[in-house]
Amino acid sequence: MTTENTETFGVTEDLDDGTIETTKKSERTSLLESGEDFEMLDEEDIDDDPPPLEDAGGGKTESESHTEEERVPTPPLEEWLDILGNGMLKKKVLEAGQGRDSRPEKGQNVIIGLQTSLADGSLVEEPHSVSFTLGDGDVIQALDLAVMLMEMGEKAVITVDAKYAYGSRGSVDPAVPPEAELLLHAELREASDGPDLELLAPADKAALASLKRERGNAHFQRADYAFAVNSYSIALAITESSSKVDITEEEEKELLDVKVKCLNNMAASQLKLDHYGAALKSCVAALAHQPDNIKALFRMGKVLALKGEYAEAISILRKALKLEPSNKTIHAELSKLVKKNSDQRGAEQAMYKKMLGNPGSAGGSVSQKRHATASWRLSWKWLFGATAVAIGGVALSVVIAARN
């Protein structure tokens, strides 16, 4: 792409409210800006008197000297900067900005002029304005990282590997094929601090939280579950922030609804990441606000089932089904869990039988032992009685004989 494409950035257009996809969060990398090196002369190398002019006519006139100074080229602009050090994200300054101190900071709202092309120069998006919160994952990761290194008014070209753009899935809007490398022409136009949440009107706070939640939904649909959790966390922080503005009961209910939706969606993302403990906490938090929330109950049942706690999961899903008897998804999940629970109990019983032996034969042996013991006791009683009678008869005979 030529520099001519960047000259269209001066045109002012409406802000683009469409969402721009992103990928997973990257590590921070310390960067050193390149600069011009100036050679310093030692004092002993400096002559007090200028050298004499040559008589052979080799010297230059004063006008010629000024002309040569005017022709000295200006120092070149910054060459390609490898932002992450892996060659997958590079930035080159086309037009310098207002200095390093004018760079935006994470959390600020920025407006950039942006033109997107494929690596072969095919145009993807015409130049337009994009507004987003820096570092919140509102745009593709490449922009979040590169714009933080841009100066106010700077124009730059950015080469982006698919990993930091639209990845293996590509994008429908804008139309980007899978695994596509991008060429971005960007201009940093504005940067301002984000709103003070404590002074933000409740309706505006709910709208901002909903915007972040929708961004999380976009990440979820692209299977970028970690980025989805990040967006939902930002939305939750907005809903839970303290307020110095009066709030009506209706506005409070609206904020609570947004909060519960974020918790439910976060639980779904955490389930996809196999973070069962975190997902269970999200469900519990949602049910603390809305005990009869069907989605929270359903996801809590799924979490418990995945943890192997079938009895508790069945109890939770039965409660959800009672609240919404026509829900086929809950029906299917409950039937599956009942069968799993039955199979598990059968397996446990079989294991116990194997450990203890055949219950029938064991019972018979015990019964036989008891019968033998009882018979032995009976025989001893009979023998003792007979012995006593015999001894008594002998004693009686002795007494009678003595009397005679």
C-alpha positions as CSV (number, residue, x, y, z in Angstrom):
1,M,0.0,0.0,0.0
2,T,1.4,3.4,-0.9
3,T,1.5,6.6,1.2
4,E,-1.3,8.1,-0.9
5,N,-3.8,6.0,1.0
6,T,-2.8,7.7,4.2
7,E,-3.5,11.2,2.9
8,T,-7.2,10.5,3.1
9,F,-7.1,10.4,6.9
10,G,-7.7,14.2,7.0
11,V,-11.3,13.7,6.0
12,T,-13.7,13.8,8.9
13,E,-16.3,11.1,9.0
14,D,-18.9,9.9,11.5
15,L,-17.7,7.6,14.2
16,D,-17.9,3.9,13.4
17,D,-20.1,2.3,16.1
18,G,-19.7,-1.2,14.7
19,T,-17.8,-3.8,16.7
20,I,-14.3,-4.8,15.6
21,E,-13.2,-8.3,16.6
22,T,-10.2,-9.1,18.9
23,T,-8.1,-12.0,20.1
24,K,-6.6,-13.1,23.4
25,K,-4.7,-10.9,25.8
26,S,-0.9,-10.5,25.3
27,E,2.0,-9.9,27.6
28,R,3.5,-6.5,28.1
29,T,6.9,-5.8,26.4
30,S,9.3,-3.0,27.3
31,L,10.3,-1.1,24.2
32,L,13.0,1.4,23.5
33,E,12.4,4.1,20.9
34,S,15.2,4.4,18.3
35,G,16.7,7.9,17.9
36,E,19.5,9.8,16.1
37,D,23.0,9.4,17.4
38,F,25.2,12.5,17.4
39,E,29.0,12.2,17.4
40,M,30.6,14.5,20.0
41,L,34.1,16.0,19.3
42,D,36.8,16.2,21.9
43,E,38.0,19.6,22.9
44,E,41.5,18.9,21.6
45,D,40.1,18.2,18.2
46,I,38.7,21.7,17.9
47,D,40.9,24.4,16.3
48,D,40.9,27.9,17.5
49,D,41.5,29.3,14.0
50,P,39.8,28.2,10.8
51,P,42.1,26.7,8.1
52,P,43.2,29.1,5.3
53,L,41.2,29.2,2.1
54,E,42.6,27.4,-0.9
55,D,44.0,29.7,-3.6
56,A,43.4,27.1,-6.3
57,G,39.7,28.1,-6.5
58,G,38.5,24.9,-4.8
59,G,36.7,26.9,-2.1
60,K,32.9,27.5,-2.3
61,T,31.3,30.9,-2.3
62,E,28.9,31.9,0.5
63,S,25.8,31.5,-1.6
64,E,27.0,28.0,-2.7
65,S,27.6,27.1,0.9
66,H,24.0,28.1,1.9
67,T,22.6,26.1,-1.1
68,E,24.4,23.0,0.0
69,E,23.1,23.3,3.6
70,E,19.6,23.6,2.3
71,R,20.0,20.4,0.4
72,V,21.0,18.3,3.5
73,P,18.3,15.7,3.8
74,T,16.2,15.6,7.0
75,P,16.8,12.7,9.4
76,P,14.7,9.6,8.4
77,L,11.6,8.8,10.4
78,E,11.5,5.8,12.7
79,E,12.1,2.5,11.0
80,W,9.9,-0.6,11.6
81,L,9.4,-1.2,15.3
82,D,8.9,-4.8,16.4
83,I,6.3,-4.2,19.1
84,L,6.3,-7.7,20.6
85,G,9.7,-8.9,19.5
86,N,8.3,-11.8,17.5
87,G,7.9,-10.2,14.1
88,M,4.1,-10.6,14.2
89,L,3.2,-7.0,15.0
90,K,5.3,-4.1,13.6
91,K,4.7,-0.3,13.4
92,K,6.4,2.3,11.2
93,V,5.9,6.0,11.6
94,L,4.8,7.8,8.4
95,E,4.3,11.2,10.0
96,A,5.6,12.1,13.4
97,G,3.3,13.2,16.2
98,Q,3.6,15.6,19.1
99,G,6.1,13.7,21.1
100,R,6.3,10.8,23.5
101,D,4.4,12.7,26.3
102,S,1.3,12.8,24.0
103,R,0.9,9.1,23.9
104,P,-2.4,7.8,25.3
105,E,-2.6,5.6,28.4
106,K,-4.5,2.5,29.1
107,G,-8.1,3.2,30.1
108,Q,-8.4,6.4,28.0
109,N,-10.9,6.8,25.3
110,V,-9.2,7.3,21.9
111,I,-10.4,8.1,18.4
112,I,-8.3,7.0,15.5
113,G,-8.5,7.2,11.8
114,L,-8.2,3.6,10.4
115,Q,-7.9,2.0,7.0
116,T,-7.7,-1.8,6.8
117,S,-6.2,-3.8,4.0
118,L,-5.0,-7.4,3.5
119,A,-1.3,-8.0,3.2
120,D,-1.5,-8.0,-0.6
121,G,-3.0,-4.5,-0.6
122,S,-6.7,-5.6,-1.1
123,L,-8.9,-3.0,0.7
124,V,-11.0,-4.3,3.5
125,E,-12.3,-1.1,5.0
126,E,-12.3,2.5,3.7
127,P,-10.8,5.1,6.0
128,H,-13.1,5.8,8.9
129,S,-13.0,6.8,12.5
130,V,-13.0,4.3,15.3
131,S,-13.6,5.1,19.0
132,F,-12.7,2.7,21.8
133,T,-11.3,2.4,25.3
134,L,-7.6,1.6,25.1
135,G,-6.8,-1.7,26.7
136,D,-10.4,-2.9,27.2
137,G,-10.4,-5.3,24.3
138,D,-12.9,-3.3,22.3
139,V,-10.9,-3.8,19.1
140,I,-8.5,-6.3,17.7
141,Q,-5.5,-6.8,19.9
142,A,-3.1,-5.3,17.4
143,L,-4.8,-1.9,17.7
144,D,-4.8,-2.0,21.5
145,L,-1.1,-2.7,21.5
146,A,0.0,-0.4,18.7
147,V,-2.0,2.7,19.6
148,M,-0.5,2.8,23.0
149,L,2.9,3.5,21.2
150,M,1.5,6.2,19.0
151,E,1.9,10.0,19.6
152,M,-1.0,12.4,19.1
153,G,-1.3,13.3,15.5
154,E,1.0,10.5,14.4
155,K,0.3,8.5,11.2
156,A,1.6,5.0,11.1
157,V,1.4,1.8,9.1
158,I,1.0,-1.4,11.1
159,T,1.6,-5.0,9.8
160,V,-0.4,-7.6,11.8
161,D,-0.2,-11.3,11.9
162,A,-3.6,-13.1,12.0
163,K,-2.9,-14.1,15.6
164,Y,-3.4,-10.5,16.7
165,A,-6.2,-9.7,14.3
166,Y,-9.0,-12.1,13.4
167,G,-7.2,-15.4,13.8
168,S,-8.2,-18.8,12.3
169,R,-11.9,-17.8,12.1
170,G,-11.6,-14.6,10.1
171,S,-14.4,-12.1,10.2
172,V,-17.7,-11.4,8.5
173,D,-17.8,-7.7,9.2
174,P,-15.3,-6.6,8.1
175,A,-14.8,-9.3,5.6
176,V,-11.5,-10.9,6.5
177,P,-10.6,-14.4,5.5
178,P,-9.2,-16.9,8.1
179,E,-5.5,-16.6,8.9
180,A,-5.2,-13.3,7.1
181,E,-2.4,-10.9,7.7
182,L,-3.5,-7.2,7.8
183,L,-2.0,-3.9,6.8
184,L,-3.4,-1.0,8.9
185,H,-3.0,2.7,8.3
186,A,-3.8,4.5,11.5
187,E,-3.8,8.1,12.7
188,L,-4.2,9.0,16.4
189,R,-6.7,11.9,16.5
190,E,-7.9,12.2,20.1
191,A,-7.4,10.8,23.6
192,S,-9.4,11.7,26.7
193,D,-9.9,10.2,30.1
194,G,-12.8,7.9,30.6
195,P,-16.0,9.0,32.5
196,D,-16.0,9.1,36.2
197,L,-18.3,6.2,37.1
198,E,-19.2,7.7,40.5
199,L,-20.7,10.8,38.7
200,L,-22.1,8.9,35.7
201,A,-25.9,8.9,35.4
202,P,-27.4,5.4,36.2
203,A,-28.9,5.1,32.8
204,D,-25.5,5.9,31.1
205,K,-23.8,3.5,33.5
206,A,-26.2,0.7,32.5
207,A,-25.7,1.5,28.8
208,L,-21.9,1.5,29.1
209,A,-22.0,-1.9,31.0
210,S,-24.3,-3.3,28.3
211,L,-21.9,-2.2,25.6
212,K,-19.0,-4.0,27.3
213,R,-21.2,-7.1,27.8
214,E,-22.1,-7.1,24.1
215,R,-18.4,-7.0,23.3
216,G,-18.0,-10.0,25.5
217,N,-20.8,-11.7,23.5
218,A,-18.9,-11.1,20.3
219,H,-15.8,-12.7,21.8
220,F,-17.8,-15.7,23.0
221,Q,-19.3,-16.2,19.5
222,R,-15.7,-16.2,18.1
223,A,-14.7,-18.8,20.8
224,D,-12.4,-16.2,22.4
225,Y,-13.6,-17.2,25.9
226,A,-10.8,-15.6,27.9
227,F,-11.4,-12.3,26.2
228,A,-15.1,-12.7,26.8
229,V,-14.5,-13.2,30.5
230,N,-12.4,-10.0,30.5
231,S,-15.2,-8.0,28.8
232,Y,-17.8,-9.3,31.2
233,S,-15.5,-8.5,34.2
234,I,-15.2,-4.9,33.0
235,A,-19.0,-4.7,32.6
236,L,-19.5,-6.1,36.1
237,A,-17.1,-3.5,37.6
238,I,-19.2,-0.8,36.0
239,T,-22.4,-2.1,37.4
240,E,-20.9,-2.6,40.9
241,S,-19.2,0.9,41.0
242,S,-20.3,3.2,43.7
243,S,-22.4,6.3,42.7
244,K,-22.7,9.8,44.0
245,V,-25.8,10.3,41.9
246,D,-29.3,9.6,43.0
247,I,-30.8,6.5,41.5
248,T,-34.4,5.5,41.2
249,E,-35.7,2.0,41.9
250,E,-36.3,1.4,38.3
251,E,-32.7,2.4,37.4
252,E,-31.4,0.2,40.1
253,K,-33.4,-2.8,38.7
254,E,-32.0,-2.1,35.3
255,L,-28.4,-2.1,36.6
256,L,-29.1,-5.4,38.4
257,D,-30.5,-7.0,35.3
258,V,-27.3,-6.1,33.4
259,K,-25.2,-7.5,36.3
260,V,-27.0,-10.8,36.3
261,K,-26.7,-11.1,32.6
262,C,-23.0,-10.5,32.8
263,L,-22.7,-13.2,35.6
264,N,-24.6,-15.7,33.5
265,N,-22.5,-15.1,30.4
266,M,-19.3,-15.2,32.4
267,A,-20.4,-18.6,33.8
268,A,-20.9,-19.8,30.3
269,S,-17.4,-18.7,29.3
270,Q,-15.8,-20.2,32.4
271,L,-17.5,-23.5,31.6
272,K,-16.0,-23.4,28.1
273,L,-12.6,-22.8,29.8
274,D,-13.2,-25.7,32.2
275,H,-13.0,-23.3,35.2
276,Y,-15.7,-25.1,37.1
277,G,-15.0,-23.5,40.5
278,A,-15.2,-20.0,39.0
279,A,-18.3,-20.8,37.0
280,L,-20.0,-22.1,40.1
281,K,-19.2,-18.8,41.9
282,S,-20.7,-16.8,39.1
283,C,-23.9,-18.9,39.2
284,V,-24.2,-18.5,43.0
285,A,-23.7,-14.7,42.7
286,A,-26.4,-14.5,40.0
287,L,-28.9,-16.6,42.0
288,A,-28.2,-14.4,45.1
289,H,-29.8,-11.5,43.2
290,Q,-32.4,-13.6,41.3
291,P,-33.0,-17.0,42.9
292,D,-35.4,-18.1,40.2
293,N,-33.2,-17.1,37.2
294,I,-33.6,-20.1,34.8
295,K,-30.2,-19.6,33.1
296,A,-28.3,-19.4,36.3
297,L,-30.0,-22.5,37.7
298,F,-29.4,-24.4,34.4
299,R,-25.7,-23.5,34.3
300,M,-25.3,-24.3,38.0
301,G,-26.8,-27.7,37.3
302,K,-24.3,-28.3,34.5
303,V,-21.4,-27.2,36.6
304,L,-22.4,-29.6,39.4
305,A,-22.8,-32.4,36.9
306,L,-19.4,-31.8,35.4
307,K,-17.9,-31.9,38.9
308,G,-19.6,-35.3,39.4
309,E,-22.2,-34.1,41.9
310,Y,-25.2,-35.7,40.1
311,A,-27.7,-35.7,43.0
312,E,-27.2,-31.9,43.6
313,A,-27.3,-31.2,39.9
314,I,-30.6,-33.1,39.5
315,S,-32.1,-31.2,42.4
316,I,-31.1,-27.8,40.8
317,L,-32.4,-28.8,37.3
318,R,-35.7,-30.1,38.7
319,K,-36.2,-26.7,40.3
320,A,-35.4,-25.0,37.0
321,L,-37.8,-27.3,35.2
322,K,-40.6,-26.6,37.7
323,L,-40.2,-22.9,36.9
324,E,-40.2,-23.5,33.1
325,P,-41.8,-27.0,32.4
326,S,-41.7,-26.5,28.6
327,N,-38.0,-26.0,28.4
328,K,-36.7,-28.9,26.2
329,T,-33.0,-28.1,27.0
330,I,-33.6,-28.6,30.7
331,H,-35.6,-31.8,30.0
332,A,-32.8,-33.3,28.0
333,E,-30.1,-32.4,30.5
334,L,-32.1,-33.7,33.4
335,S,-32.9,-37.0,31.6
336,K,-29.2,-37.4,30.9
337,L,-28.2,-36.7,34.4
338,V,-30.8,-39.1,35.9
339,K,-29.4,-41.9,33.7
340,K,-25.8,-41.1,34.7
341,N,-26.7,-41.0,38.3
342,S,-28.4,-44.4,38.1
343,D,-25.5,-45.9,36.3
344,Q,-23.1,-44.4,38.9
345,R,-25.2,-45.9,41.7
346,G,-25.3,-49.3,40.0
347,A,-21.5,-49.2,39.5
348,E,-21.0,-48.3,43.1
349,Q,-23.2,-51.2,44.3
350,A,-21.4,-53.6,42.1
351,M,-18.1,-52.4,43.5
352,Y,-19.3,-52.9,47.0
353,K,-20.5,-56.4,46.3
354,K,-17.1,-57.2,44.8
355,M,-15.3,-55.9,47.8
356,L,-17.6,-57.7,50.4
357,G,-18.1,-60.9,48.4
358,N,-21.5,-62.6,47.5
359,P,-24.1,-61.2,49.9
360,G,-26.3,-64.4,49.5
361,S,-23.5,-66.8,50.4
362,A,-22.3,-64.6,53.2
363,G,-25.8,-64.4,54.7
364,G,-26.1,-68.2,54.5
365,S,-22.8,-68.7,56.3
366,V,-23.8,-66.4,59.0
367,S,-27.1,-68.1,59.4
368,Q,-25.4,-71.6,59.5
369,K,-23.0,-70.3,62.1
370,R,-25.8,-69.0,64.3
371,H,-27.7,-72.3,63.9
372,A,-24.6,-74.3,64.8
373,T,-23.9,-72.1,67.8
374,A,-27.5,-72.4,69.0
375,S,-27.4,-76.2,68.6
376,W,-24.1,-76.4,70.5
377,R,-25.5,-74.4,73.3
378,L,-28.6,-76.6,73.4
379,S,-26.5,-79.8,73.6
380,W,-24.5,-78.4,76.5
381,K,-27.7,-77.5,78.4
382,W,-29.0,-81.0,77.9
383,L,-25.8,-82.6,79.0
384,F,-25.5,-80.4,82.1
385,G,-29.1,-81.2,83.1
386,A,-28.6,-84.9,82.6
387,T,-25.4,-84.8,84.7
388,A,-27.1,-82.9,87.4
389,V,-30.0,-85.5,87.6
390,A,-27.4,-88.3,87.7
391,I,-25.5,-86.7,90.6
392,G,-28.7,-86.0,92.4
393,G,-29.7,-89.7,92.1
394,V,-26.4,-90.9,93.4
395,A,-26.6,-88.5,96.4
396,L,-30.1,-89.7,97.2
397,S,-29.1,-93.3,97.2
398,V,-26.2,-92.6,99.6
399,V,-28.5,-90.8,102.0
400,I,-31.1,-93.7,102.0
401,A,-28.3,-96.2,102.5
402,A,-27.0,-94.2,105.4
403,R,-30.4,-94.1,107.1
404,N,-30.8,-97.9,106.7
